[in-house]
Amino acid sequence: MKFLKKTGGLTRALAALTVVLAALSLQPSAAQAAPRPVVGGTRAAQGEFPFMVRLSMGCGGALYAKNVVLTAAHCVDGSGNTTSITATAGVVDLQSGSAVKVRSTKVLQAPGYNGKGRDWALIKLARPVDLPTLKIATTTAHNRGDFTVAGWGAVREGGGQQRYLLKATVPFVDDATCRQAYGSDLVPGEEICAGFPQGGVDTCQGDSGGPMFRKDDTGAYLQVGIVSWGEGCARAGYPGVYTEVSTFAADIARAASGL
């Protein structure tokens, strides 16, 4: 079953019916005893990834600008004005008293999004958040090597959301190899894949919209992907599929300037 990696991930074929769930506020589960992280990873340290954002509909995101969050299109219900989304930032522990919480004012879903490819969206916040932003890739030069993924999603397929921000490292998977797993469901040029052949490390439900990133030549973090979908979580032979940010960098910049 192909899972969109939002809370209660469903097949891409059902995406058009399920994006309406993005308006619902889903609370993260309480921490489990000796919790495992993003499938196969470790817990992130406070301040390690200050651009990370948790969205109340059960998705992740990253600060594209001080008042704009970049997330996945399948996490939101179309475009327009809305105050129904709360962004939580500045903490790895969602129950921390120092969490910064800001309401949304507007959402822009990628024009032409139909559940296949083009899986990005922007959320404008009611006020700027005084935290570092995450640069996005504008070319494919960094679509290689190892990437970091992070989120508050499930630690196993069908599992619950997590209280603490979790991280993992996944290697790039080329389009030819990824198409062996997903065939025509994959949209090369709009999507990028990452994961181990044997599985065991992956994003999962509730990590949708979060960034896949790596360091650039200056040592700064650069976002190359957005958590989108995959066949279950961390299954052997089925890498995670991410929106290829560089493909849409110019569109994202234009959209953000018009919010």
Contacts in CASP RR format, 6 or more apart in sequence:
PFRMAT RR
TARGET T0000
AUTHOR 0000-0000-0000
METHOD contacts of the structure
MODEL  1
MKFLKKTGGLTRALAALTVVLAALSLQPSAAQAAPRPVVGGTRAAQGEFP
FMVRLSMGCGGALYAKNVVLTAAHCVDGSGNTTSITATAGVVDLQSGSAV
KVRSTKVLQAPGYNGKGRDWALIKLARPVDLPTLKIATTTAHNRGDFTVA
GWGAVREGGGQQRYLLKATVPFVDDATCRQAYGSDLVPGEEICAGFPQGG
VDTCQGDSGGPMFRKDDTGAYLQVGIVSWGEGCARAGYPGVYTEVSTFAA
DIARAASGL
1 11 0 8 1.000
1 231 0 8 1.000
1 232 0 8 1.000
2 11 0 8 1.000
2 12 0 8 1.000
2 13 0 8 1.000
2 185 0 8 1.000
2 229 0 8 1.000
2 230 0 8 1.000
2 231 0 8 1.000
2 232 0 8 1.000
3 9 0 8 1.000
3 10 0 8 1.000
3 11 0 8 1.000
3 157 0 8 1.000
3 205 0 8 1.000
3 229 0 8 1.000
3 230 0 8 1.000
3 231 0 8 1.000
3 232 0 8 1.000
3 233 0 8 1.000
4 10 0 8 1.000
4 11 0 8 1.000
4 12 0 8 1.000
4 15 0 8 1.000
4 18 0 8 1.000
4 72 0 8 1.000
4 74 0 8 1.000
4 208 0 8 1.000
4 228 0 8 1.000
4 229 0 8 1.000
4 230 0 8 1.000
5 72 0 8 1.000
5 203 0 8 1.000
5 204 0 8 1.000
5 205 0 8 1.000
5 206 0 8 1.000
5 207 0 8 1.000
5 208 0 8 1.000
5 209 0 8 1.000
5 227 0 8 1.000
5 228 0 8 1.000
5 229 0 8 1.000
5 230 0 8 1.000
5 233 0 8 1.000
6 18 0 8 1.000
6 21 0 8 1.000
6 22 0 8 1.000
6 57 0 8 1.000
6 58 0 8 1.000
6 59 0 8 1.000
6 72 0 8 1.000
6 74 0 8 1.000
6 75 0 8 1.000
6 205 0 8 1.000
6 206 0 8 1.000
6 208 0 8 1.000
6 209 0 8 1.000
7 21 0 8 1.000
7 26 0 8 1.000
7 57 0 8 1.000
7 58 0 8 1.000
7 59 0 8 1.000
7 153 0 8 1.000
7 161 0 8 1.000
7 205 0 8 1.000
7 206 0 8 1.000
7 208 0 8 1.000
8 158 0 8 1.000
8 205 0 8 1.000
8 206 0 8 1.000
9 18 0 8 1.000
9 205 0 8 1.000
9 206 0 8 1.000
9 208 0 8 1.000
10 18 0 8 1.000
12 115 0 8 1.000
12 116 0 8 1.000
12 185 0 8 1.000
12 229 0 8 1.000
15 74 0 8 1.000
15 115 0 8 1.000
16 114 0 8 1.000
16 115 0 8 1.000
18 74 0 8 1.000
19 73 0 8 1.000
19 74 0 8 1.000
19 75 0 8 1.000
19 76 0 8 1.000
19 77 0 8 1.000
19 78 0 8 1.000
20 77 0 8 1.000
21 57 0 8 1.000
22 57 0 8 1.000
22 59 0 8 1.000
22 74 0 8 1.000
22 75 0 8 1.000
22 76 0 8 1.000
22 77 0 8 1.000
22 85 0 8 1.000
23 57 0 8 1.000
23 77 0 8 1.000
23 82 0 8 1.000
23 84 0 8 1.000
23 85 0 8 1.000
24 57 0 8 1.000
25 56 0 8 1.000
25 57 0 8 1.000
25 84 0 8 1.000
25 86 0 8 1.000
26 56 0 8 1.000
26 57 0 8 1.000
26 58 0 8 1.000
26 161 0 8 1.000
27 161 0 8 1.000
28 54 0 8 1.000
28 58 0 8 1.000
28 94 0 8 1.000
28 152 0 8 1.000
28 161 0 8 1.000
28 162 0 8 1.000
28 163 0 8 1.000
29 160 0 8 1.000
29 161 0 8 1.000
29 162 0 8 1.000
29 163 0 8 1.000
30 163 0 8 1.000
31 162 0 8 1.000
31 163 0 8 1.000
31 164 0 8 1.000
32 162 0 8 1.000
35 43 0 8 1.000
35 155 0 8 1.000
35 162 0 8 1.000
35 163 0 8 1.000
35 164 0 8 1.000
36 155 0 8 1.000
36 156 0 8 1.000
37 43 0 8 1.000
37 155 0 8 1.000
37 162 0 8 1.000
37 164 0 8 1.000
37 166 0 8 1.000
37 167 0 8 1.000
37 168 0 8 1.000
38 149 0 8 1.000
38 150 0 8 1.000
38 151 0 8 1.000
38 153 0 8 1.000
38 155 0 8 1.000
38 166 0 8 1.000
38 167 0 8 1.000
38 168 0 8 1.000
38 202 0 8 1.000
38 203 0 8 1.000
38 204 0 8 1.000
38 207 0 8 1.000
39 154 0 8 1.000
39 155 0 8 1.000
39 156 0 8 1.000
39 168 0 8 1.000
39 200 0 8 1.000
39 201 0 8 1.000
39 202 0 8 1.000
39 203 0 8 1.000
39 204 0 8 1.000
39 233 0 8 1.000
39 234 0 8 1.000
40 155 0 8 1.000
40 168 0 8 1.000
40 200 0 8 1.000
40 201 0 8 1.000
40 202 0 8 1.000
40 234 0 8 1.000
41 166 0 8 1.000
41 167 0 8 1.000
41 168 0 8 1.000
41 169 0 8 1.000
41 201 0 8 1.000
42 166 0 8 1.000
42 167 0 8 1.000
42 168 0 8 1.000
43 92 0 8 1.000
43 164 0 8 1.000
43 165 0 8 1.000
43 166 0 8 1.000
43 167 0 8 1.000
44 52 0 8 1.000
44 92 0 8 1.000
44 150 0 8 1.000
44 164 0 8 1.000
44 165 0 8 1.000
44 166 0 8 1.000
44 167 0 8 1.000
45 92 0 8 1.000
46 91 0 8 1.000
46 92 0 8 1.000
46 93 0 8 1.000
47 90 0 8 1.000
47 92 0 8 1.000
48 92 0 8 1.000
48 167 0 8 1.000
49 148 0 8 1.000
49 150 0 8 1.000
49 165 0 8 1.000
49 167 0 8 1.000
49 221 0 8 1.000
50 90 0 8 1.000
50 131 0 8 1.000
50 132 0 8 1.000
51 62 0 8 1.000
51 63 0 8 1.000
51 131 0 8 1.000
51 132 0 8 1.000
51 133 0 8 1.000
51 134 0 8 1.000
51 211 0 8 1.000
51 221 0 8 1.000
52 60 0 8 1.000
52 61 0 8 1.000
52 62 0 8 1.000
52 89 0 8 1.000
52 90 0 8 1.000
52 150 0 8 1.000
52 151 0 8 1.000
52 165 0 8 1.000
52 210 0 8 1.000
52 211 0 8 1.000
53 60 0 8 1.000
53 61 0 8 1.000
53 62 0 8 1.000
53 63 0 8 1.000
53 69 0 8 1.000
53 71 0 8 1.000
53 87 0 8 1.000
53 88 0 8 1.000
53 89 0 8 1.000
54 60 0 8 1.000
54 61 0 8 1.000
54 87 0 8 1.000
54 88 0 8 1.000
54 89 0 8 1.000
54 94 0 8 1.000
54 151 0 8 1.000
54 152 0 8 1.000
55 61 0 8 1.000
55 69 0 8 1.000
55 71 0 8 1.000
55 75 0 8 1.000
55 85 0 8 1.000
55 86 0 8 1.000
55 87 0 8 1.000
55 88 0 8 1.000
55 123 0 8 1.000
56 84 0 8 1.000
56 85 0 8 1.000
56 86 0 8 1.000
56 87 0 8 1.000
56 88 0 8 1.000
57 75 0 8 1.000
57 76 0 8 1.000
57 85 0 8 1.000
58 75 0 8 1.000
58 161 0 8 1.000
58 206 0 8 1.000
58 208 0 8 1.000
59 71 0 8 1.000
59 72 0 8 1.000
59 75 0 8 1.000
59 206 0 8 1.000
59 207 0 8 1.000
59 208 0 8 1.000
59 209 0 8 1.000
59 210 0 8 1.000
60 71 0 8 1.000
60 75 0 8 1.000
60 151 0 8 1.000
60 152 0 8 1.000
60 206 0 8 1.000
60 207 0 8 1.000
60 208 0 8 1.000
60 209 0 8 1.000
60 210 0 8 1.000
60 227 0 8 1.000
61 69 0 8 1.000
61 70 0 8 1.000
61 71 0 8 1.000
61 209 0 8 1.000
61 210 0 8 1.000
61 211 0 8 1.000
61 226 0 8 1.000
62 69 0 8 1.000
62 70 0 8 1.000
62 71 0 8 1.000
62 133 0 8 1.000
62 134 0 8 1.000
62 210 0 8 1.000
62 211 0 8 1.000
62 213 0 8 1.000
62 223 0 8 1.000
63 69 0 8 1.000
63 70 0 8 1.000
63 89 0 8 1.000
63 129 0 8 1.000
63 131 0 8 1.000
63 132 0 8 1.000
63 133 0 8 1.000
63 134 0 8 1.000
64 70 0 8 1.000
64 122 0 8 1.000
64 133 0 8 1.000
64 134 0 8 1.000
64 136 0 8 1.000
64 252 0 8 1.000
64 256 0 8 1.000
65 133 0 8 1.000
65 256 0 8 1.000
66 128 0 8 1.000
66 129 0 8 1.000
66 130 0 8 1.000
66 131 0 8 1.000
66 133 0 8 1.000
67 124 0 8 1.000
67 125 0 8 1.000
67 126 0 8 1.000
67 127 0 8 1.000
67 128 0 8 1.000
67 129 0 8 1.000
68 122 0 8 1.000
68 123 0 8 1.000
68 124 0 8 1.000
68 125 0 8 1.000
68 256 0 8 1.000
68 259 0 8 1.000
69 87 0 8 1.000
69 122 0 8 1.000
69 123 0 8 1.000
69 125 0 8 1.000
70 120 0 8 1.000
70 121 0 8 1.000
70 122 0 8 1.000
70 134 0 8 1.000
70 136 0 8 1.000
70 209 0 8 1.000
70 211 0 8 1.000
70 223 0 8 1.000
70 226 0 8 1.000
70 252 0 8 1.000
71 120 0 8 1.000
71 121 0 8 1.000
71 122 0 8 1.000
71 123 0 8 1.000
71 208 0 8 1.000
71 209 0 8 1.000
71 210 0 8 1.000
71 226 0 8 1.000
72 119 0 8 1.000
72 120 0 8 1.000
72 121 0 8 1.000
72 208 0 8 1.000
72 209 0 8 1.000
72 210 0 8 1.000
72 226 0 8 1.000
72 227 0 8 1.000
72 228 0 8 1.000
72 243 0 8 1.000
73 109 0 8 1.000
73 110 0 8 1.000
73 113 0 8 1.000
73 115 0 8 1.000
73 118 0 8 1.000
73 119 0 8 1.000
73 120 0 8 1.000
73 121 0 8 1.000
74 113 0 8 1.000
74 115 0 8 1.000
74 119 0 8 1.000
74 208 0 8 1.000
74 228 0 8 1.000
74 229 0 8 1.000
75 121 0 8 1.000
75 208 0 8 1.000
75 209 0 8 1.000
76 85 0 8 1.000
76 107 0 8 1.000
76 109 0 8 1.000
76 121 0 8 1.000
76 123 0 8 1.000
77 107 0 8 1.000
77 109 0 8 1.000
78 107 0 8 1.000
78 109 0 8 1.000
78 121 0 8 1.000
79 107 0 8 1.000
79 108 0 8 1.000
79 109 0 8 1.000
80 106 0 8 1.000
80 107 0 8 1.000
80 108 0 8 1.000
81 105 0 8 1.000
81 106 0 8 1.000
82 104 0 8 1.000
82 105 0 8 1.000
82 106 0 8 1.000
82 107 0 8 1.000
83 103 0 8 1.000
83 104 0 8 1.000
83 105 0 8 1.000
83 126 0 8 1.000
84 104 0 8 1.000
85 103 0 8 1.000
85 104 0 8 1.000
85 107 0 8 1.000
85 123 0 8 1.000
86 101 0 8 1.000
86 102 0 8 1.000
86 103 0 8 1.000
86 104 0 8 1.000
87 101 0 8 1.000
87 102 0 8 1.000
87 103 0 8 1.000
87 104 0 8 1.000
87 123 0 8 1.000
87 125 0 8 1.000
87 129 0 8 1.000
88 94 0 8 1.000
88 99 0 8 1.000
88 100 0 8 1.000
88 101 0 8 1.000
89 99 0 8 1.000
89 100 0 8 1.000
89 101 0 8 1.000
89 102 0 8 1.000
89 129 0 8 1.000
89 131 0 8 1.000
90 98 0 8 1.000
90 99 0 8 1.000
90 100 0 8 1.000
90 129 0 8 1.000
90 131 0 8 1.000
91 97 0 8 1.000
91 98 0 8 1.000
91 99 0 8 1.000
91 100 0 8 1.000
91 165 0 8 1.000
92 164 0 8 1.000
92 165 0 8 1.000
93 99 0 8 1.000
93 163 0 8 1.000
93 164 0 8 1.000
93 165 0 8 1.000
94 152 0 8 1.000
94 163 0 8 1.000
94 164 0 8 1.000
95 163 0 8 1.000
100 129 0 8 1.000
100 131 0 8 1.000
102 125 0 8 1.000
102 126 0 8 1.000
102 127 0 8 1.000
102 129 0 8 1.000
103 125 0 8 1.000
103 126 0 8 1.000
104 123 0 8 1.000
104 124 0 8 1.000
104 125 0 8 1.000
104 126 0 8 1.000
105 124 0 8 1.000
105 125 0 8 1.000
105 126 0 8 1.000
106 123 0 8 1.000
106 124 0 8 1.000
106 259 0 8 1.000
107 121 0 8 1.000
107 122 0 8 1.000
107 123 0 8 1.000
107 124 0 8 1.000
108 121 0 8 1.000
108 122 0 8 1.000
108 124 0 8 1.000
108 255 0 8 1.000
108 259 0 8 1.000
109 121 0 8 1.000
110 118 0 8 1.000
110 119 0 8 1.000
110 120 0 8 1.000
110 121 0 8 1.000
110 248 0 8 1.000
110 251 0 8 1.000
111 251 0 8 1.000
112 118 0 8 1.000
113 119 0 8 1.000
113 121 0 8 1.000
116 185 0 8 1.000
116 187 0 8 1.000
117 187 0 8 1.000
117 190 0 8 1.000
117 191 0 8 1.000
117 228 0 8 1.000
117 243 0 8 1.000
118 190 0 8 1.000
118 243 0 8 1.000
118 248 0 8 1.000
119 191 0 8 1.000
119 226 0 8 1.000
119 228 0 8 1.000
119 229 0 8 1.000
119 243 0 8 1.000
120 226 0 8 1.000
120 243 0 8 1.000
120 245 0 8 1.000
120 248 0 8 1.000
120 252 0 8 1.000
122 252 0 8 1.000
122 255 0 8 1.000
122 256 0 8 1.000
122 259 0 8 1.000
124 259 0 8 1.000
134 211 0 8 1.000
134 213 0 8 1.000
134 221 0 8 1.000
134 222 0 8 1.000
134 223 0 8 1.000
135 216 0 8 1.000
135 220 0 8 1.000
135 221 0 8 1.000
135 222 0 8 1.000
135 223 0 8 1.000
136 222 0 8 1.000
136 223 0 8 1.000
136 245 0 8 1.000
136 246 0 8 1.000
136 249 0 8 1.000
136 252 0 8 1.000
137 143 0 8 1.000
137 222 0 8 1.000
137 223 0 8 1.000
137 224 0 8 1.000
137 225 0 8 1.000
137 245 0 8 1.000
137 246 0 8 1.000
137 249 0 8 1.000
138 246 0 8 1.000
138 249 0 8 1.000
138 250 0 8 1.000
139 246 0 8 1.000
140 244 0 8 1.000
140 246 0 8 1.000
142 214 0 8 1.000
142 216 0 8 1.000
142 222 0 8 1.000
142 224 0 8 1.000
143 172 0 8 1.000
143 192 0 8 1.000
143 224 0 8 1.000
143 244 0 8 1.000
143 246 0 8 1.000
144 172 0 8 1.000
145 171 0 8 1.000
145 172 0 8 1.000
145 214 0 8 1.000
146 169 0 8 1.000
146 170 0 8 1.000
146 171 0 8 1.000
146 172 0 8 1.000
146 214 0 8 1.000
147 169 0 8 1.000
147 170 0 8 1.000
147 171 0 8 1.000
147 172 0 8 1.000
147 194 0 8 1.000
147 212 0 8 1.000
147 213 0 8 1.000
147 214 0 8 1.000
147 224 0 8 1.000
147 225 0 8 1.000
148 167 0 8 1.000
148 168 0 8 1.000
148 169 0 8 1.000
148 212 0 8 1.000
148 213 0 8 1.000
148 214 0 8 1.000
148 221 0 8 1.000
149 167 0 8 1.000
149 168 0 8 1.000
149 169 0 8 1.000
149 170 0 8 1.000
149 194 0 8 1.000
149 202 0 8 1.000
149 203 0 8 1.000
149 207 0 8 1.000
149 210 0 8 1.000
149 211 0 8 1.000
149 212 0 8 1.000
149 227 0 8 1.000
150 165 0 8 1.000
150 166 0 8 1.000
150 167 0 8 1.000
150 168 0 8 1.000
150 210 0 8 1.000
150 211 0 8 1.000
151 162 0 8 1.000
151 165 0 8 1.000
151 166 0 8 1.000
151 167 0 8 1.000
151 203 0 8 1.000
151 206 0 8 1.000
151 207 0 8 1.000
151 210 0 8 1.000
152 161 0 8 1.000
152 162 0 8 1.000
152 163 0 8 1.000
152 164 0 8 1.000
152 165 0 8 1.000
152 166 0 8 1.000
152 206 0 8 1.000
152 207 0 8 1.000
153 160 0 8 1.000
153 161 0 8 1.000
153 162 0 8 1.000
153 166 0 8 1.000
153 203 0 8 1.000
153 204 0 8 1.000
153 205 0 8 1.000
153 206 0 8 1.000
153 207 0 8 1.000
154 160 0 8 1.000
154 161 0 8 1.000
154 162 0 8 1.000
154 204 0 8 1.000
154 205 0 8 1.000
154 206 0 8 1.000
154 207 0 8 1.000
154 233 0 8 1.000
155 162 0 8 1.000
155 166 0 8 1.000
155 204 0 8 1.000
156 204 0 8 1.000
156 233 0 8 1.000
157 204 0 8 1.000
157 205 0 8 1.000
157 232 0 8 1.000
157 233 0 8 1.000
157 234 0 8 1.000
157 235 0 8 1.000
158 204 0 8 1.000
158 205 0 8 1.000
158 233 0 8 1.000
159 204 0 8 1.000
159 205 0 8 1.000
160 205 0 8 1.000
161 206 0 8 1.000
168 201 0 8 1.000
168 202 0 8 1.000
168 203 0 8 1.000
169 201 0 8 1.000
170 194 0 8 1.000
170 195 0 8 1.000
170 196 0 8 1.000
170 201 0 8 1.000
170 202 0 8 1.000
170 212 0 8 1.000
170 239 0 8 1.000
170 240 0 8 1.000
171 194 0 8 1.000
171 195 0 8 1.000
171 196 0 8 1.000
172 192 0 8 1.000
172 193 0 8 1.000
172 194 0 8 1.000
173 193 0 8 1.000
173 194 0 8 1.000
173 195 0 8 1.000
173 239 0 8 1.000
173 240 0 8 1.000
174 193 0 8 1.000
175 186 0 8 1.000
175 188 0 8 1.000
175 189 0 8 1.000
175 193 0 8 1.000
177 193 0 8 1.000
177 239 0 8 1.000
178 186 0 8 1.000
178 193 0 8 1.000
178 239 0 8 1.000
178 241 0 8 1.000
179 186 0 8 1.000
179 188 0 8 1.000
181 231 0 8 1.000
181 237 0 8 1.000
181 238 0 8 1.000
181 239 0 8 1.000
182 230 0 8 1.000
182 231 0 8 1.000
182 238 0 8 1.000
182 241 0 8 1.000
186 193 0 8 1.000
186 241 0 8 1.000
189 244 0 8 1.000
189 247 0 8 1.000
190 243 0 8 1.000
190 244 0 8 1.000
190 247 0 8 1.000
190 248 0 8 1.000
191 228 0 8 1.000
191 241 0 8 1.000
191 242 0 8 1.000
191 243 0 8 1.000
191 244 0 8 1.000
192 212 0 8 1.000
192 224 0 8 1.000
192 225 0 8 1.000
192 241 0 8 1.000
192 242 0 8 1.000
192 243 0 8 1.000
192 244 0 8 1.000
193 239 0 8 1.000
193 240 0 8 1.000
193 241 0 8 1.000
193 242 0 8 1.000
194 212 0 8 1.000
194 239 0 8 1.000
194 240 0 8 1.000
194 242 0 8 1.000
195 201 0 8 1.000
195 202 0 8 1.000
195 239 0 8 1.000
195 240 0 8 1.000
196 239 0 8 1.000
197 236 0 8 1.000
197 237 0 8 1.000
198 236 0 8 1.000
198 237 0 8 1.000
199 234 0 8 1.000
199 235 0 8 1.000
199 236 0 8 1.000
199 237 0 8 1.000
199 238 0 8 1.000
200 234 0 8 1.000
200 236 0 8 1.000
201 234 0 8 1.000
202 233 0 8 1.000
202 234 0 8 1.000
202 235 0 8 1.000
202 239 0 8 1.000
202 240 0 8 1.000
203 210 0 8 1.000
203 227 0 8 1.000
203 233 0 8 1.000
203 240 0 8 1.000
204 232 0 8 1.000
204 233 0 8 1.000
204 234 0 8 1.000
205 233 0 8 1.000
207 227 0 8 1.000
208 227 0 8 1.000
208 228 0 8 1.000
209 226 0 8 1.000
209 227 0 8 1.000
209 228 0 8 1.000
210 226 0 8 1.000
210 227 0 8 1.000
211 223 0 8 1.000
211 225 0 8 1.000
211 226 0 8 1.000
211 227 0 8 1.000
212 223 0 8 1.000
212 224 0 8 1.000
212 225 0 8 1.000
212 226 0 8 1.000
212 227 0 8 1.000
212 242 0 8 1.000
213 221 0 8 1.000
213 222 0 8 1.000
213 223 0 8 1.000
213 224 0 8 1.000
213 225 0 8 1.000
214 221 0 8 1.000
214 222 0 8 1.000
214 224 0 8 1.000
215 221 0 8 1.000
215 222 0 8 1.000
216 222 0 8 1.000
223 245 0 8 1.000
224 242 0 8 1.000
224 244 0 8 1.000
224 245 0 8 1.000
224 246 0 8 1.000
225 242 0 8 1.000
225 243 0 8 1.000
225 244 0 8 1.000
225 245 0 8 1.000
226 242 0 8 1.000
226 243 0 8 1.000
226 245 0 8 1.000
227 242 0 8 1.000
228 240 0 8 1.000
228 241 0 8 1.000
228 242 0 8 1.000
228 243 0 8 1.000
229 240 0 8 1.000
229 241 0 8 1.000
230 238 0 8 1.000
230 239 0 8 1.000
230 240 0 8 1.000
230 241 0 8 1.000
231 238 0 8 1.000
232 238 0 8 1.000
245 252 0 8 1.000
END
